[in-house]
Amino acid sequence: MEYKVRIEAFEGPLDLLLNLIDKNEIDIYDIPIHEVTDQFIDYLQKMNEIDIEIASEFIVMASILLEIKSKLLLPTEKVFQDGVEMEIDPRIDLVRKLEEYKLFKELSIILKTMQENHLKSFYKMQEDFSEYTDPIDELKEIDLEKLSIAFNHIIKRIEDQKCAEESVKLIRYPEIKQEICEDNIIRVLSNKSTVTFSELITIQTKSYAIAYFLAILELLKKKFIVAYQSNDCEDIVIERVDRSG
């Protein structure tokens, strides 16, 4: 009898690593490298056994995991930061990459769902009510693609502003929920008519940026706000919708 081995398809090595972490219910900030490395290499061996071509990035990731695994067997490297002795965790870069990949994967799923829902919608031709209502400045309306481009500019700026302390140890910032971000945006706009995306992100991390970005998308959907690119196209301006009329 011929047996068929089913191998799951992954978009890349980070996708495979996240799957292993989720499946084993592992804390992303405390990855048991020995265990994850063995499982990662075992997956590659199974791919090889059934003649599936292994992409080069999987091989590179396997070598990175093995390097981290070997470093963890050695005495911990230490550095002095502001007069304080700190240990260097060899997993830092890997954790950052996994964090970023996970956040952007979640964001891409949400944007794809919004796009699919938009395509499924049917719209009635807009009637002309300009005689009775104040016209909305159409130049301020922004599509998802432009919103995403401006968001990526901000993410790039956050990356460039990473503090030196993060190069030697993992900093765990408190998580912030999307609902809290929505409330914060509404609260800020109750005191002034506009606010920029950058002004909202009081903690310069990608998780905060994405939480606020998702909050903006939700408030746009509810028609509580309008959003448009700043003049330099590198920030997002959020403006409250006047609902008094």
C-alpha positions in Angstrom: 0.0 0.0 0.0 1.3 3.5 -0.9 1.2 6.1 1.8 0.9 9.8 1.0 2.5 12.3 3.4 0.8 15.6 3.6 3.1 18.6 4.1 1.5 22.0 4.9 2.5 24.8 2.7 4.0 27.9 4.2 4.6 31.3 2.7 8.1 31.4 4.1 10.3 30.5 7.0 8.8 33.0 9.4 5.3 31.6 8.5 6.5 28.1 9.4 8.1 29.4 12.7 4.9 31.1 13.7 3.0 28.0 13.0 5.3 26.0 15.3 5.1 28.6 18.0 1.3 28.7 17.9 0.9 24.9 17.7 3.1 24.4 20.7 1.6 27.4 22.6 5.0 29.0 23.0 5.6 32.5 24.3 7.1 34.4 21.4 9.3 36.3 23.9 10.7 33.1 25.4 11.2 30.7 22.5 12.7 27.3 23.4 15.2 27.4 20.5 16.4 23.8 20.9 12.8 22.5 20.5 11.8 24.9 17.7 15.0 24.3 15.7 14.6 20.5 15.8 11.0 20.8 14.6 11.9 23.3 11.9 14.7 21.0 10.6 12.4 18.0 10.8 9.9 19.8 8.6 12.7 20.5 6.0 13.8 16.9 6.1 10.2 15.7 5.4 10.0 18.1 2.4 13.3 16.7 1.1 12.0 13.1 1.5 9.1 13.7 -0.7 11.1 15.6 -3.3 9.7 19.1 -2.6 12.2 21.8 -3.6 13.2 23.7 -0.5 13.5 27.4 -1.0 16.8 29.0 -0.1 15.2 31.3 2.6 14.2 28.1 4.6 17.9 27.0 4.5 19.0 30.4 5.7 16.6 30.3 8.5 17.7 26.8 9.6 21.3 28.1 9.8 20.2 31.1 11.8 18.3 28.8 14.3 21.4 26.5 14.6 23.6 29.6 15.2 21.3 30.8 18.0 21.1 27.3 19.4 24.9 27.1 19.6 25.2 30.6 21.2 22.7 29.7 23.9 25.1 26.8 24.9 27.9 29.3 25.5 28.3 31.7 28.5 26.0 34.6 28.2 27.5 37.7 26.5 27.1 40.8 28.6 27.4 44.6 27.8 27.2 47.7 29.8 24.3 50.1 29.0 24.2 53.4 31.0 26.4 51.9 33.6 24.2 48.8 34.0 25.3 45.3 33.1 22.9 43.6 30.7 22.8 40.2 29.1 22.5 40.0 25.3 19.8 37.6 24.2 20.8 36.0 20.9 17.1 35.5 20.1 16.4 39.3 20.0 16.6 39.8 16.2 14.5 36.6 15.5 11.8 37.7 18.0 11.6 41.2 16.3 11.2 39.6 12.9 8.5 37.2 14.1 6.7 40.1 15.8 6.7 42.2 12.7 5.7 39.3 10.4 2.8 38.4 12.7 1.5 41.9 12.9 1.7 42.5 9.1 0.1 39.1 8.4 -2.8 40.0 10.7 -3.1 43.4 9.0 -3.0 42.0 5.5 -5.9 39.6 6.4 -8.0 42.5 7.7 -7.3 44.6 4.6 -8.1 41.7 2.3 -11.4 41.0 4.1 -12.3 44.7 3.8 -11.5 44.7 0.1 -13.5 41.5 -0.5 -16.5 42.9 1.4 -16.2 46.1 -0.7 -16.3 44.1 -3.9 -19.4 42.2 -2.7 -21.3 45.4 -2.1 -23.7 47.0 -4.5 -24.2 50.7 -4.6 -27.1 52.9 -5.6 -26.1 55.9 -7.8 -25.6 58.9 -5.6 -28.4 61.5 -5.8 -27.5 65.2 -5.8 -28.3 66.6 -2.3 -25.8 69.4 -2.5 -28.7 71.8 -2.4 -29.6 70.7 1.1 -26.2 69.6 2.6 -22.7 71.0 3.0 -20.4 69.5 0.4 -17.7 67.1 1.6 -14.2 67.9 0.3 -13.7 64.9 -1.9 -10.0 65.6 -2.1 -9.7 64.5 1.5 -11.1 61.1 0.9 -8.5 58.4 0.8 -8.6 54.8 -0.5 -7.1 51.8 1.3 -4.1 51.7 -1.0 -3.0 55.3 -0.2 -3.8 54.8 3.5 -1.5 51.7 3.5 1.3 53.6 1.7 1.2 56.4 4.3 1.1 53.8 7.1 4.2 52.1 5.7 6.0 55.4 5.8 5.2 55.7 9.5 6.3 52.2 10.2 9.6 52.9 8.4 10.1 55.9 10.6 9.5 53.9 13.7 12.1 51.4 12.6 14.6 54.2 12.1 14.0 55.6 15.5 14.7 52.4 17.5 16.6 53.2 20.6 20.0 51.8 21.3 18.7 49.9 24.4 16.6 47.6 22.3 19.8 46.3 20.6 20.8 44.5 23.8 17.6 43.4 25.4 14.0 42.7 24.7 11.6 45.4 25.8 8.0 44.3 26.3 5.7 47.2 26.0 2.1 46.8 27.3 -0.4 45.8 24.6 -3.1 48.2 23.6 -6.5 47.1 22.3 -8.0 48.5 19.1 -11.2 49.5 21.0 -9.0 51.7 23.4 -7.4 53.3 20.3 -10.8 54.1 18.9 -11.9 55.8 22.2 -8.6 57.7 22.3 -9.1 59.0 18.8 -12.7 60.1 19.5 -11.5 61.8 22.7 -8.7 63.7 21.0 -11.0 64.8 18.2 -13.6 66.1 20.8 -11.0 68.8 21.7 -9.7 69.6 18.2 -10.8 69.0 14.6 -7.8 67.1 13.3 -4.9 65.0 14.6 -2.1 63.2 12.8 -1.4 59.5 13.0 2.1 60.2 14.4 0.6 62.3 17.2 -1.6 59.4 18.3 1.3 56.9 18.7 2.6 57.9 22.1 4.7 54.7 22.2 6.8 54.2 19.1 6.2 50.5 18.5 4.7 48.6 15.5 2.1 47.0 17.7 0.8 50.4 18.8 0.9 51.7 15.2 -1.1 48.8 13.9 -3.6 49.0 16.7 -4.2 52.6 15.9 -4.3 51.9 12.1 -7.0 49.3 12.6 -8.9 51.7 14.8 -8.8 54.3 12.1 -10.1 51.8 9.5 -13.0 51.0 11.9 -13.9 54.6 12.5 -13.8 55.3 8.8 -16.2 52.4 8.3 -18.5 53.9 10.9 -18.2 57.3 9.2 -17.0 58.9 12.5 -13.9 60.3 10.8 -12.3 61.1 7.4 -8.7 60.4 6.8 -6.3 61.8 4.2 -2.6 62.0 3.5 -0.5 65.0 4.8 1.1 67.3 2.3 4.3 65.3 2.4 2.3 62.1 2.0 4.3 60.6 4.9 1.6 60.9 7.6 -2.1 60.4 7.9 -4.4 63.2 9.0 -7.6 62.2 10.8 -10.5 64.6 10.9 -13.7 64.3 12.8 -17.0 64.3 10.9 -19.4 67.0 12.1 -22.5 65.0 13.1 -24.3 68.0 14.5 -26.3 68.6 11.3 
